[in-house]
Amino acid sequence: MASTEEGGRQALFLDDLSVGQKFFSGTHTLDAAQIIAFAREFDPQGFHLDDAAAKETLFEGLAASGWHTAALTMKLNVQSGLPFKGGIVGAGGDIRWPKPTRPGDVLHVESEVLEIIPSRTRPDRGIATVRSETRNQKGDVLQVLVAKLVLPRRPAGG
């Protein structure tokens, strides 16, 4: 049986997962002020800072940094998407941004377990490969993250 984590959600061990299992996060509404604030601090490029300047780029308007979308994806998965025992601990992955994230987008994350591999050398843990798609209110896929996540195994007798 899964254990309870902070917030009352069931914390899942590697043993609780199955291939094809899906998880859905809550939502986050993004606005221009958030996009610009993130960009000022972490990705100060014109198409993330100024709508008029961004119109002249391949983005054709203000767009969130991919790293901002990634950070929001992490926030959504931690708060309401992936209830993994010990947290969401990455061991590598692949990320892509098929469409820009825009002001007014209402983001949510849909995740699916693709693979589960118990460790041969560390019987207390294993790797779950999880595909997380960050989508907007229209269902457009804005980010695809396929991540290898380290999860603990259920303790013997637990």
C-alpha positions as CSV (number, residue, x, y, z in Angstrom):
1,M,0.0,0.0,0.0
2,A,1.2,3.5,-0.8
3,S,2.1,5.8,2.1
4,T,0.6,9.3,2.7
5,E,2.7,12.3,1.9
6,E,2.2,16.0,2.9
7,G,-1.1,17.3,1.6
8,G,-2.8,13.9,2.0
9,R,-1.9,12.6,-1.4
10,Q,-0.8,8.9,-1.6
11,A,2.9,8.7,-2.1
12,L,3.7,6.0,-4.6
13,F,6.7,3.7,-4.5
14,L,8.2,2.2,-7.7
15,D,6.3,-1.0,-6.8
16,D,3.0,0.9,-7.0
17,L,3.5,2.0,-10.6
18,S,2.4,0.2,-13.8
19,V,3.3,0.8,-17.4
20,G,0.5,2.9,-18.9
21,Q,-0.5,4.5,-15.6
22,K,-1.5,8.1,-16.1
23,F,-1.4,11.2,-13.9
24,F,-3.0,14.6,-14.4
25,S,-1.9,17.8,-12.6
26,G,-3.8,20.9,-11.6
27,T,-3.5,24.1,-13.6
28,H,-1.5,27.3,-13.8
29,T,-2.5,30.4,-15.6
30,L,0.4,32.2,-17.2
31,D,0.4,35.9,-17.9
32,A,2.8,38.3,-19.6
33,A,4.1,39.7,-16.3
34,Q,5.2,36.2,-15.2
35,I,6.9,35.5,-18.6
36,I,8.8,38.8,-18.5
37,A,9.9,38.4,-14.8
38,F,11.2,34.9,-15.5
39,A,13.0,36.1,-18.6
40,R,14.6,39.1,-16.9
41,E,16.2,36.8,-14.3
42,F,16.9,33.6,-16.3
43,D,16.6,34.0,-20.1
44,P,16.9,37.7,-21.0
45,Q,16.2,37.4,-24.8
46,G,14.0,39.9,-26.6
47,F,11.2,37.5,-27.6
48,H,10.7,36.7,-23.9
49,L,10.9,40.3,-22.7
50,D,9.0,42.5,-25.2
51,D,5.9,41.6,-27.2
52,A,6.7,44.2,-30.0
53,A,10.2,42.9,-30.4
54,A,8.9,39.3,-30.3
55,K,6.6,39.9,-33.2
56,E,9.6,40.2,-35.5
57,T,10.9,36.7,-34.5
58,L,9.9,33.2,-35.4
59,F,7.7,33.3,-32.2
60,E,5.6,36.1,-33.8
61,G,4.8,37.4,-30.3
62,L,5.7,37.2,-26.7
63,A,6.6,33.6,-25.7
64,A,7.7,32.1,-22.4
65,S,11.2,30.7,-22.2
66,G,11.2,26.9,-22.6
67,W,13.0,26.8,-19.2
68,H,10.0,28.7,-17.8
69,T,7.6,26.1,-19.2
70,A,9.9,23.4,-17.7
71,A,9.9,25.1,-14.3
72,L,6.1,25.4,-14.4
73,T,5.8,21.7,-15.4
74,M,7.9,20.8,-12.4
75,K,5.8,22.9,-10.1
76,L,2.6,21.4,-11.4
77,N,3.9,17.8,-11.1
78,V,5.3,18.4,-7.6
79,Q,2.1,20.0,-6.3
80,S,-0.5,17.8,-8.0
81,G,0.8,15.6,-10.8
82,L,3.3,12.9,-9.7
83,P,2.8,11.7,-6.1
84,F,6.1,9.8,-5.9
85,K,7.6,8.8,-2.6
86,G,10.7,10.8,-1.9
87,G,9.8,13.4,-4.6
88,I,10.5,13.8,-8.2
89,V,14.2,12.9,-8.6
90,G,15.6,13.0,-12.2
91,A,18.3,10.9,-13.6
92,G,18.2,12.3,-17.1
93,G,15.8,12.8,-19.9
94,D,14.8,14.5,-23.1
95,I,12.9,17.7,-23.5
96,R,11.3,19.5,-26.5
97,W,9.0,22.4,-27.0
98,P,6.8,21.8,-30.1
99,K,4.8,25.1,-29.6
100,P,5.5,28.3,-27.7
101,T,3.9,29.0,-24.4
102,R,2.0,32.3,-24.5
103,P,0.4,34.8,-22.1
104,G,-3.1,33.6,-21.2
105,D,-2.2,29.9,-21.5
106,V,-3.7,27.8,-18.7
107,L,-1.2,25.0,-18.3
108,H,-1.7,21.4,-17.0
109,V,0.5,18.3,-17.2
110,E,-0.5,14.9,-18.4
111,S,2.0,12.2,-17.5
112,E,2.3,8.5,-18.4
113,V,4.6,5.8,-17.0
114,L,6.4,4.3,-20.0
115,E,8.9,1.9,-18.3
116,I,9.7,0.6,-14.9
117,I,13.2,-0.9,-14.1
118,P,14.1,-2.1,-10.6
119,S,17.8,-1.6,-10.0
120,R,19.9,-4.7,-10.1
121,T,22.6,-3.3,-7.8
122,R,20.4,-1.2,-5.4
123,P,17.4,-3.2,-4.4
124,D,15.9,-0.3,-2.5
125,R,15.2,1.7,-5.7
126,G,14.6,1.7,-9.4
127,I,13.9,3.9,-12.4
128,A,10.6,4.9,-13.9
129,T,10.6,6.5,-17.3
130,V,7.7,9.0,-17.4
131,R,6.5,11.0,-20.4
132,S,5.0,14.4,-19.3
133,E,3.1,16.6,-21.8
134,T,2.5,20.1,-20.8
135,R,-0.7,21.3,-22.5
136,N,-2.6,24.6,-22.7
137,Q,-6.4,25.1,-22.4
138,K,-6.8,24.2,-26.1
139,G,-5.0,20.9,-25.7
140,D,-2.0,22.1,-27.6
141,V,1.2,20.3,-26.5
142,L,3.7,22.9,-25.5
143,Q,6.4,20.7,-23.9
144,V,7.2,17.1,-24.0
145,L,9.5,15.7,-21.3
146,V,10.6,12.1,-21.1
147,A,12.4,11.7,-17.9
148,K,14.1,8.9,-16.0
149,L,13.0,9.2,-12.4
150,V,14.6,7.5,-9.4
151,L,12.0,6.1,-7.0
152,P,12.4,4.1,-3.9
153,R,11.0,0.5,-3.7
154,R,8.7,-0.4,-0.9
155,P,10.7,-1.6,2.2
156,A,10.4,-5.3,2.9
157,G,7.4,-5.8,5.2
158,G,6.1,-2.3,4.3
